[in-house]
Amino acid sequence: MTTNPAPDGDLPQHLALVCSQFSRLAARRSDVGVGTVSWRVVATIERHGPLRLSEIADRERVSRPTATTVIKRLEEEGLVQREPDPADSRSSLVSTTERGAAQLAAWRAQLAVGVGGLLDPLSAEDRATLDRAASILANLVDTHDG
């Protein structure tokens, strides 16, 4: 099944929708054993280093109470830890633990298998196009997310 390209001017909406749908499809096909919020939060913390709770909420586009609940659960699972923020004694910084980094690697491996099955039937040219598109999107995220 193929889809037509987005009409001129609709690329932003089309891209956002398709990326979101693909992300959900990849998560469904990759039994990571947790909700996507959990592994996304751990990945965000690992990528950006220790973060304040408010920074996690902002980056994940969730409310602070939601971020607090997620971090508390991840702490109980031993995937993240809180330490006092040396710059602000009223705050703490959340970082990944060794166990959290190992679990994130396992989740990524499961995603690779689930998504790999989707990509296997594609031509080399289509795979190269997707690789280039993923690089472009990663650069956009690096430039504008933070």
ZIPE-V812205 format. One record per backbone hydrogen bond with DSSP energy under -0.5 kcal/mol. CO is the residue of the C=O (numbers start at 0). NH is the residue of the N-H. If there is no record, write none. Layout:
# ZIPE-V812205
co;nh
CO;NH
CO;NH
This chain:
# ZIPE-V812205
co;nh
6;9
9;13
10;14
11;15
12;16
13;17
14;18
15;19
16;20
17;21
18;22
19;23
20;24
21;25
22;26
23;27
24;28
25;29
28;30
29;31
34;37
34;38
35;39
36;40
37;41
38;42
39;43
40;44
41;45
42;46
43;47
44;48
50;93
51;55
52;56
53;57
54;58
55;59
56;60
56;61
57;60
62;66
63;67
64;68
65;69
66;70
67;71
68;72
69;73
70;74
71;75
72;76
73;78
73;79
74;77
78;96
80;94
82;92
83;85
84;87
87;84
87;90
90;84
91;52
92;82
93;50
94;80
96;100
97;101
98;102
99;103
100;104
101;105
102;106
103;107
104;108
105;109
106;110
107;111
108;112
109;113
110;114
111;115
112;116
113;117
114;117
114;118
115;119
118;121
122;126
123;127
124;128
125;129
126;130
127;131
128;132
129;133
130;134
131;135
132;136
133;137
134;138
135;139
136;140
137;141
138;142
139;143
140;144
143;145
